[in-house]
């Protein structure tokens, strides 16, 4: 079963590598797709260090639009959506999200923060 990770990203050059490092270590992930949503920084260039599947949108169309572009690009049976700025992401988090879907116990899973970042 093919699993694609889709990461919408807007000006996340300083953070996206953390998420991509985790995904690259995981054999269960078949494809990583980054959608640079009108980024004006090095988001796309950094993403290309981890994957050949980088979609660069000329204009920012918003997270929902970027997700839709990424999903339209892939042909996987399972799509994992991750934010580009996740802090503290581990392989275990990914497995916890995917396991119920792989076991056909759920069609969708959602990760919920126990505590969030405050600005």
LUMVEX-274302 format. One record per residue: x, y, z of N, C-alpha, C in turn; residue in one letter; residue number from 1. Coordinates in steps of 0.05 Angstrom, whole numbers, plus 5000, padded with zeros to 4 digits. Atoms other than C-alpha are relative to their C-alpha. Example, Ala and Ser with C-alpha at 12.3 -4.5 7.8 and 13.67 -1.06 7.14 Angstrom:
<atoms>
<atom n_px="5018" n_py="4976" n_pz="5000" ca_px="5246" ca_py="4910" ca_pz="5156" c_px="5018" c_py="5024" c_pz="5000" resn="A" resi="1"/>
<atom n_px="4984" n_py="4976" n_pz="4999" ca_px="5273" ca_py="4979" ca_pz="5143" c_px="4985" c_py="5022" c_pz="5014" resn="S" resi="2"/>
</atoms>
This chain:
<atoms>
<atom n_px="5017" n_py="4977" n_pz="5000" ca_px="5000" ca_py="5000" ca_pz="5000" c_px="5018" c_py="5025" c_pz="5000" resn="X" resi="1"/>
<atom n_px="4984" n_py="4976" n_pz="5003" ca_px="5030" ca_py="5066" ca_pz="4978" c_px="4991" c_py="5022" c_pz="5019" resn="X" resi="2"/>
<atom n_px="5005" n_py="4978" n_pz="4981" ca_px="5035" ca_py="5122" ca_pz="5030" c_px="5016" c_py="5024" c_pz="4991" resn="X" resi="3"/>
<atom n_px="4987" n_py="4975" n_pz="5007" ca_px="5050" ca_py="5193" ca_pz="5009" c_px="4995" c_py="5020" c_pz="5022" resn="X" resi="4"/>
<atom n_px="5001" n_py="4978" n_pz="4980" ca_px="5065" ca_py="5249" ca_pz="5058" c_px="4998" c_py="5026" c_pz="4984" resn="X" resi="5"/>
<atom n_px="5003" n_py="4974" n_pz="5014" ca_px="5040" ca_py="5317" ca_pz="5034" c_px="5004" c_py="5022" c_pz="5021" resn="X" resi="6"/>
<atom n_px="4993" n_py="4979" n_pz="4981" ca_px="5069" ca_py="5378" ca_pz="5068" c_px="4996" c_py="5027" c_pz="4987" resn="X" resi="7"/>
<atom n_px="5002" n_py="4973" n_pz="5010" ca_px="5041" ca_py="5447" ca_pz="5051" c_px="5018" c_py="5018" c_pz="5016" resn="X" resi="8"/>
<atom n_px="4980" n_py="4984" n_pz="4986" ca_px="5092" ca_py="5500" ca_pz="5068" c_px="5000" c_py="5029" c_pz="4988" resn="X" resi="9"/>
<atom n_px="4998" n_py="4972" n_pz="5007" ca_px="5093" ca_py="5576" ca_pz="5067" c_px="5023" c_py="5013" c_pz="5016" resn="X" resi="10"/>
<atom n_px="4977" n_py="4987" n_pz="4987" ca_px="5161" ca_py="5608" ca_pz="5084" c_px="5008" c_py="4985" c_pz="5025" resn="X" resi="11"/>
<atom n_px="4992" n_py="5017" n_pz="4977" ca_px="5183" ca_py="5550" ca_pz="5128" c_px="5029" c_py="4990" c_pz="4997" resn="X" resi="12"/>
<atom n_px="4972" n_py="5008" n_pz="5005" ca_px="5257" ca_py="5548" ca_pz="5107" c_px="5014" c_py="4993" c_pz="5026" resn="X" resi="13"/>
<atom n_px="4986" n_py="5005" n_pz="4975" ca_px="5278" ca_py="5550" ca_pz="5180" c_px="4991" c_py="4976" c_pz="5016" resn="X" resi="14"/>
<atom n_px="5011" n_py="5022" n_pz="4985" ca_px="5235" ca_py="5492" ca_pz="5203" c_px="4994" c_py="4975" c_pz="4985" resn="X" resi="15"/>
<atom n_px="5010" n_py="5023" n_pz="5015" ca_px="5215" ca_py="5445" ca_pz="5147" c_px="5019" c_py="4976" c_pz="5001" resn="X" resi="16"/>
<atom n_px="4981" n_py="5022" n_pz="4999" ca_px="5279" ca_py="5405" ca_pz="5151" c_px="4995" c_py="4980" c_pz="5023" resn="X" resi="17"/>
<atom n_px="5006" n_py="5017" n_pz="4977" ca_px="5258" ca_py="5378" ca_pz="5219" c_px="4979" c_py="4979" c_pz="4993" resn="X" resi="18"/>
<atom n_px="5021" n_py="5019" n_pz="5008" ca_px="5195" ca_py="5346" ca_pz="5190" c_px="5011" c_py="4981" c_pz="4979" resn="X" resi="19"/>
<atom n_px="4990" n_py="5017" n_pz="5022" ca_px="5230" ca_py="5321" ca_pz="5127" c_px="5021" c_py="4980" c_pz="5010" resn="X" resi="20"/>
<atom n_px="4980" n_py="5019" n_pz="4989" ca_px="5287" ca_py="5289" ca_pz="5167" c_px="4986" c_py="4976" c_pz="5012" resn="X" resi="21"/>
<atom n_px="5015" n_py="5022" n_pz="4988" ca_px="5236" ca_py="5247" ca_pz="5205" c_px="4988" c_py="4982" c_pz="4978" resn="X" resi="22"/>
<atom n_px="5013" n_py="5015" n_pz="5021" ca_px="5199" ca_py="5226" ca_pz="5142" c_px="5021" c_py="4984" c_pz="4984" resn="X" resi="23"/>
<atom n_px="4980" n_py="5014" n_pz="5016" ca_px="5263" ca_py="5208" ca_pz="5104" c_px="5011" c_py="4974" c_pz="5014" resn="X" resi="24"/>
<atom n_px="4990" n_py="5024" n_pz="4985" ca_px="5282" ca_py="5158" ca_pz="5159" c_px="4980" c_py="4977" c_pz="5000" resn="X" resi="25"/>
<atom n_px="5022" n_py="5020" n_pz="4998" ca_px="5216" ca_py="5120" ca_pz="5151" c_px="4996" c_py="4985" c_pz="4974" resn="X" resi="26"/>
<atom n_px="5004" n_py="5017" n_pz="5023" ca_px="5213" ca_py="5062" ca_pz="5103" c_px="4970" c_py="4998" c_pz="4992" resn="X" resi="27"/>
<atom n_px="5029" n_py="5002" n_pz="5005" ca_px="5137" ca_py="5062" ca_pz="5108" c_px="4989" c_py="5022" c_pz="4982" resn="X" resi="28"/>
<atom n_px="5008" n_py="4978" n_pz="5017" ca_px="5132" ca_py="5129" ca_pz="5073" c_px="5013" c_py="4997" c_pz="4972" resn="X" resi="29"/>
<atom n_px="4990" n_py="5005" n_pz="5028" ca_px="5138" ca_py="5118" ca_pz="4997" c_px="5006" c_py="5026" c_pz="4985" resn="X" resi="30"/>
<atom n_px="4996" n_py="4976" n_pz="5016" ca_px="5135" ca_py="5190" ca_pz="4974" c_px="4995" c_py="5024" c_pz="5018" resn="X" resi="31"/>
<atom n_px="5003" n_py="4975" n_pz="4986" ca_px="5145" ca_py="5259" ca_pz="5004" c_px="4994" c_py="5022" c_pz="4980" resn="X" resi="32"/>
<atom n_px="5007" n_py="4978" n_pz="5018" ca_px="5110" ca_py="5317" ca_pz="4969" c_px="4998" c_py="5025" c_pz="5016" resn="X" resi="33"/>
<atom n_px="5001" n_py="4974" n_pz="4987" ca_px="5123" ca_py="5388" ca_pz="4991" c_px="4988" c_py="5020" c_pz="4980" resn="X" resi="34"/>
<atom n_px="5013" n_py="4979" n_pz="5016" ca_px="5078" ca_py="5443" ca_pz="4965" c_px="5009" c_py="5027" c_pz="5012" resn="X" resi="35"/>
<atom n_px="4991" n_py="4973" n_pz="4991" ca_px="5114" ca_py="5510" ca_pz="4972" c_px="4979" c_py="5020" c_pz="4990" resn="X" resi="36"/>
<atom n_px="5024" n_py="4984" n_pz="5006" ca_px="5054" ca_py="5556" ca_pz="4974" c_px="5007" c_py="5030" c_pz="4997" resn="X" resi="37"/>
<atom n_px="4992" n_py="4972" n_pz="5004" ca_px="5082" ca_py="5620" ca_pz="4945" c_px="5022" c_py="5010" c_pz="5017" resn="X" resi="38"/>
<atom n_px="4979" n_py="4993" n_pz="4982" ca_px="5141" ca_py="5619" ca_pz="4991" c_px="5020" c_py="5019" c_pz="4987" resn="X" resi="39"/>
<atom n_px="4980" n_py="4981" n_pz="5010" ca_px="5191" ca_py="5676" ca_pz="4983" c_px="5027" c_py="4995" c_pz="5012" resn="X" resi="40"/>
<atom n_px="4975" n_py="5007" n_pz="4988" ca_px="5246" ca_py="5643" ca_pz="5023" c_px="5011" c_py="4974" c_pz="4987" resn="X" resi="41"/>
<atom n_px="4987" n_py="5024" n_pz="5012" ca_px="5287" ca_py="5579" ca_pz="5011" c_px="4985" c_py="4974" c_pz="5006" resn="X" resi="42"/>
<atom n_px="5016" n_py="5024" n_pz="4994" ca_px="5230" ca_py="5531" ca_pz="5029" c_px="5003" c_py="4978" c_pz="4979" resn="X" resi="43"/>
<atom n_px="4999" n_py="5020" n_pz="5022" ca_px="5230" ca_py="5496" ca_pz="4961" c_px="5028" c_py="4989" c_pz="4997" resn="X" resi="44"/>
<atom n_px="4972" n_py="5010" n_pz="5004" ca_px="5306" ca_py="5492" ca_pz="4956" c_px="5007" c_py="4980" c_pz="5023" resn="X" resi="45"/>
<atom n_px="4994" n_py="5018" n_pz="4978" ca_px="5311" ca_py="5460" ca_pz="5025" c_px="4984" c_py="4974" c_pz="4996" resn="X" resi="46"/>
<atom n_px="5016" n_py="5024" n_pz="5005" ca_px="5254" ca_py="5412" ca_pz="5008" c_px="5013" c_py="4982" c_pz="4979" resn="X" resi="47"/>
<atom n_px="4988" n_py="5016" n_pz="5021" ca_px="5291" ca_py="5390" ca_pz="4946" c_px="5025" c_py="4984" c_pz="5010" resn="X" resi="48"/>
<atom n_px="4978" n_py="5015" n_pz="4988" ca_px="5348" ca_py="5366" ca_pz="4990" c_px="4990" c_py="4973" c_pz="5011" resn="X" resi="49"/>
<atom n_px="5012" n_py="5024" n_pz="4989" ca_px="5299" ca_py="5313" ca_pz="5016" c_px="4982" c_py="4985" c_pz="4981" resn="X" resi="50"/>
<atom n_px="5019" n_py="5013" n_pz="5018" ca_px="5252" ca_py="5298" ca_pz="4958" c_px="5001" c_py="5014" c_pz="4972" resn="X" resi="51"/>
<atom n_px="5002" n_py="4990" n_pz="5027" ca_px="5245" ca_py="5306" ca_pz="4883" c_px="4972" c_py="5011" c_pz="4994" resn="X" resi="52"/>
<atom n_px="5028" n_py="4992" n_pz="5004" ca_px="5171" ca_py="5320" ca_pz="4892" c_px="4993" c_py="5026" c_pz="5014" resn="X" resi="53"/>
<atom n_px="5005" n_py="4974" n_pz="4989" ca_px="5168" ca_py="5394" ca_pz="4905" c_px="4983" c_py="5016" c_pz="4980" resn="X" resi="54"/>
<atom n_px="5017" n_py="4984" n_pz="5016" ca_px="5111" ca_py="5435" ca_pz="4877" c_px="5003" c_py="5029" c_pz="5009" resn="X" resi="55"/>
<atom n_px="4996" n_py="4971" n_pz="4993" ca_px="5125" ca_py="5510" ca_pz="4875" c_px="4976" c_py="5015" c_pz="4988" resn="X" resi="56"/>
<atom n_px="5022" n_py="4982" n_pz="5009" ca_px="5063" ca_py="5554" ca_pz="4871" c_px="5010" c_py="5028" c_pz="4999" resn="X" resi="57"/>
<atom n_px="4990" n_py="4973" n_pz="5004" ca_px="5077" ca_py="5623" ca_pz="4845" c_px="4987" c_py="5019" c_pz="5021" resn="X" resi="58"/>
<atom n_px="5015" n_py="4983" n_pz="4981" ca_px="5024" ca_py="5654" ca_pz="4891" c_px="4990" c_py="4983" c_pz="5023" resn="X" resi="59"/>
<atom n_px="5011" n_py="5013" n_pz="4976" ca_px="5001" ca_py="5637" ca_pz="4961" c_px="4970" c_py="4996" c_pz="4997" resn="X" resi="60"/>
<atom n_px="5029" n_py="5006" n_pz="5003" ca_px="4934" ca_py="5602" ca_pz="4954" c_px="4988" c_py="4990" c_pz="5026" resn="X" resi="61"/>
<atom n_px="5010" n_py="5009" n_pz="4974" ca_px="4927" ca_py="5582" ca_pz="5027" c_px="5005" c_py="4970" c_pz="5005" resn="X" resi="62"/>
<atom n_px="4994" n_py="5027" n_pz="4992" ca_px="4937" ca_py="5518" ca_pz="5065" c_px="4982" c_py="4979" c_pz="4986" resn="X" resi="63"/>
<atom n_px="5019" n_py="5019" n_pz="5013" ca_px="4874" ca_py="5484" ca_pz="5038" c_px="5006" c_py="4996" c_pz="4970" resn="X" resi="64"/>
<atom n_px="4993" n_py="5002" n_pz="5029" ca_px="4893" ca_py="5500" ca_pz="4966" c_px="5025" c_py="4985" c_pz="4996" resn="X" resi="65"/>
<atom n_px="4974" n_py="5014" n_pz="5003" ca_px="4964" ca_py="5476" ca_pz="4976" c_px="4996" c_py="4970" c_pz="5005" resn="X" resi="66"/>
<atom n_px="5006" n_py="5028" n_pz="4994" ca_px="4938" ca_py="5411" ca_pz="5007" c_px="4987" c_py="4987" c_pz="4976" resn="X" resi="67"/>
<atom n_px="5014" n_py="5011" n_pz="5023" ca_px="4891" ca_py="5401" ca_pz="4948" c_px="5020" c_py="4995" c_pz="4977" resn="X" resi="68"/>
<atom n_px="4979" n_py="5003" n_pz="5021" ca_px="4950" ca_py="5411" ca_pz="4899" c_px="5017" c_py="4975" c_pz="5005" resn="X" resi="69"/>
<atom n_px="4984" n_py="5022" n_pz="4993" ca_px="4991" ca_py="5360" ca_pz="4936" c_px="4986" c_py="4973" c_pz="4997" resn="X" resi="70"/>
<atom n_px="5015" n_py="5024" n_pz="5003" ca_px="4936" ca_py="5308" ca_pz="4939" c_px="4995" c_py="4994" c_pz="4971" resn="X" resi="71"/>
<atom n_px="5004" n_py="5005" n_pz="5028" ca_px="4921" ca_py="5317" ca_pz="4865" c_px="5025" c_py="4989" c_pz="4986" resn="X" resi="72"/>
<atom n_px="4974" n_py="5008" n_pz="5012" ca_px="4995" ca_py="5305" ca_pz="4850" c_px="5006" c_py="4971" c_pz="5006" resn="X" resi="73"/>
<atom n_px="4993" n_py="5027" n_pz="4992" ca_px="4999" ca_py="5238" ca_pz="4886" c_px="4979" c_py="4980" c_pz="4992" resn="X" resi="74"/>
<atom n_px="5018" n_py="5022" n_pz="5007" ca_px="4968" ca_py="5170" ca_pz="4871" c_px="5000" c_py="4979" c_pz="5022" resn="X" resi="75"/>
<atom n_px="4998" n_py="5019" n_pz="4978" ca_px="4975" ca_py="5138" ca_pz="4939" c_px="4973" c_py="4992" c_pz="5011" resn="X" resi="76"/>
<atom n_px="5024" n_py="5010" n_pz="4987" ca_px="4923" ca_py="5097" ca_pz="4975" c_px="4996" c_py="5015" c_pz="5027" resn="X" resi="77"/>
<atom n_px="5001" n_py="4986" n_pz="4975" ca_px="4940" ca_py="5133" ca_pz="5040" c_px="5016" c_py="5026" c_pz="4998" resn="X" resi="78"/>
<atom n_px="4987" n_py="4974" n_pz="5001" ca_px="4957" ca_py="5207" ca_pz="5046" c_px="5003" c_py="5010" c_pz="5029" resn="X" resi="79"/>
<atom n_px="4993" n_py="4989" n_pz="4974" ca_px="4992" ca_py="5234" ca_pz="5108" c_px="5004" c_py="5030" c_pz="4997" resn="X" resi="80"/>
<atom n_px="4997" n_py="4971" n_pz="5002" ca_px="4983" ca_py="5309" ca_pz="5117" c_px="5014" c_py="5009" c_pz="5025" resn="X" resi="81"/>
<atom n_px="4984" n_py="4989" n_pz="4977" ca_px="5035" ca_py="5344" ca_pz="5161" c_px="5006" c_py="5029" c_pz="4995" resn="X" resi="82"/>
<atom n_px="4991" n_py="4972" n_pz="5001" ca_px="5049" ca_py="5416" ca_pz="5176" c_px="5030" c_py="5001" c_pz="4998" resn="X" resi="83"/>
<atom n_px="4971" n_py="4997" n_pz="5004" ca_px="5118" ca_py="5440" ca_pz="5156" c_px="5014" c_py="5010" c_pz="5025" resn="X" resi="84"/>
<atom n_px="4987" n_py="4988" n_pz="4976" ca_px="5131" ca_py="5473" ca_pz="5224" c_px="4996" c_py="4984" c_pz="5025" resn="X" resi="85"/>
<atom n_px="5004" n_py="5016" n_pz="4976" ca_px="5118" ca_py="5415" ca_pz="5271" c_px="5026" c_py="4999" c_pz="5016" resn="X" resi="86"/>
<atom n_px="4977" n_py="5001" n_pz="4982" ca_px="5164" ca_py="5416" ca_pz="5331" c_px="4998" c_py="4975" c_pz="5016" resn="X" resi="87"/>
<atom n_px="4999" n_py="5024" n_pz="4983" ca_px="5185" ca_py="5352" ca_pz="5365" c_px="4988" c_py="4975" c_pz="4986" resn="X" resi="88"/>
<atom n_px="5012" n_py="5022" n_pz="5014" ca_px="5157" ca_py="5306" ca_pz="5311" c_px="5019" c_py="4976" c_pz="5001" resn="X" resi="89"/>
<atom n_px="4984" n_py="5024" n_pz="4999" ca_px="5181" ca_py="5234" ca_pz="5318" c_px="4988" c_py="4979" c_pz="4981" resn="X" resi="90"/>
<atom n_px="5010" n_py="5022" n_pz="5016" ca_px="5175" ca_py="5170" ca_pz="5278" c_px="4976" c_py="4987" c_pz="5013" resn="X" resi="91"/>
<atom n_px="5022" n_py="5012" n_pz="4986" ca_px="5129" ca_py="5144" ca_pz="5332" c_px="4974" c_py="5015" c_pz="4996" resn="X" resi="92"/>
<atom n_px="5024" n_py="4984" n_pz="5006" ca_px="5080" ca_py="5201" ca_pz="5321" c_px="4988" c_py="4992" c_pz="4973" resn="X" resi="93"/>
<atom n_px="5010" n_py="5008" n_pz="5027" ca_px="5076" ca_py="5181" ca_pz="5247" c_px="4987" c_py="4973" c_pz="5001" resn="X" resi="94"/>
<atom n_px="5012" n_py="5027" n_pz="4998" ca_px="5065" ca_py="5108" ca_pz="5264" c_px="4973" c_py="5001" c_pz="5015" resn="X" resi="95"/>
<atom n_px="5025" n_py="4998" n_pz="4985" ca_px="5011" ca_py="5127" ca_pz="5314" c_px="4977" c_py="5010" c_pz="4983" resn="X" resi="96"/>
<atom n_px="5020" n_py="4990" n_pz="5019" ca_px="4975" ca_py="5166" ca_pz="5260" c_px="4992" c_py="4979" c_pz="4979" resn="X" resi="97"/>
<atom n_px="5005" n_py="5019" n_pz="5022" ca_px="4981" ca_py="5112" ca_pz="5207" c_px="4989" c_py="4973" c_pz="5009" resn="X" resi="98"/>
<atom n_px="5007" n_py="5027" n_pz="4991" ca_px="4970" ca_py="5049" ca_pz="5248" c_px="4970" c_py="4993" c_pz="4998" resn="X" resi="99"/>
<atom n_px="5029" n_py="5006" n_pz="5002" ca_px="4893" ca_py="5053" ca_pz="5254" c_px="4990" c_py="4998" c_pz="4971" resn="X" resi="100"/>
<atom n_px="5008" n_py="5000" n_pz="5029" ca_px="4887" ca_py="5067" ca_pz="5179" c_px="5011" c_py="4975" c_pz="4987" resn="X" resi="101"/>
<atom n_px="4988" n_py="5024" n_pz="5012" ca_px="4935" ca_py="5011" ca_pz="5160" c_px="4986" c_py="4974" c_pz="5009" resn="X" resi="102"/>
<atom n_px="5014" n_py="5023" n_pz="4989" ca_px="4897" ca_py="4962" ca_pz="5205" c_px="4970" c_py="5000" c_pz="4992" resn="X" resi="103"/>
<atom n_px="5028" n_py="4997" n_pz="5009" ca_px="4831" ca_py="4985" ca_pz="5172" c_px="4981" c_py="5004" c_pz="5024" resn="X" resi="104"/>
<atom n_px="5017" n_py="4994" n_pz="4977" ca_px="4805" ca_py="5008" ca_pz="5240" c_px="4989" c_py="5028" c_pz="4998" resn="X" resi="105"/>
<atom n_px="5009" n_py="4972" n_pz="5004" ca_px="4796" ca_py="5080" ca_pz="5216" c_px="5006" c_py="5009" c_pz="4971" resn="X" resi="106"/>
<atom n_px="4995" n_py="4988" n_pz="5026" ca_px="4791" ca_py="5119" ca_pz="5151" c_px="5018" c_py="5024" c_pz="5002" resn="X" resi="107"/>
<atom n_px="4986" n_py="4975" n_pz="4996" ca_px="4822" ca_py="5181" ca_pz="5181" c_px="5010" c_py="5001" c_pz="5029" resn="X" resi="108"/>
<atom n_px="4991" n_py="4994" n_pz="4972" ca_px="4864" ca_py="5199" ca_pz="5242" c_px="5010" c_py="5028" c_pz="5001" resn="X" resi="109"/>
<atom n_px="4992" n_py="4973" n_pz="4997" ca_px="4881" ca_py="5266" ca_pz="5270" c_px="5018" c_py="5001" c_pz="5025" resn="X" resi="110"/>
<atom n_px="4982" n_py="4996" n_pz="4977" ca_px="4940" ca_py="5284" ca_pz="5315" c_px="4991" c_py="5025" c_pz="5015" resn="X" resi="111"/>
<atom n_px="5008" n_py="4978" n_pz="4984" ca_px="4922" ca_py="5329" ca_pz="5373" c_px="5022" c_py="5007" c_pz="5020" resn="X" resi="112"/>
<atom n_px="4979" n_py="4990" n_pz="4982" ca_px="4972" ca_py="5371" ca_pz="5412" c_px="4990" c_py="4998" c_pz="5029" resn="X" resi="113"/>
<atom n_px="5006" n_py="5000" n_pz="4971" ca_px="4974" ca_py="5360" ca_pz="5487" c_px="5005" c_py="5028" c_pz="5011" resn="X" resi="114"/>
<atom n_px="4995" n_py="4972" n_pz="4993" ca_px="5004" ca_py="5430" ca_pz="5493" c_px="5011" c_py="5013" c_pz="4974" resn="X" resi="115"/>
<atom n_px="4992" n_py="4986" n_pz="5025" ca_px="5016" ca_py="5481" ca_pz="5438" c_px="5020" c_py="5021" c_pz="5005" resn="X" resi="116"/>
<atom n_px="4981" n_py="4977" n_pz="4998" ca_px="5063" ca_py="5537" ca_pz="5423" c_px="4984" c_py="5025" c_pz="5004" resn="X" resi="117"/>
<atom n_px="5013" n_py="4975" n_pz="4995" ca_px="5044" ca_py="5605" ca_pz="5448" c_px="5018" c_py="5022" c_pz="4989" resn="X" resi="118"/>
<atom n_px="4985" n_py="4977" n_pz="5011" ca_px="5066" ca_py="5669" ca_pz="5412" c_px="4994" c_py="5025" c_pz="5014" resn="X" resi="119"/>
</atoms>
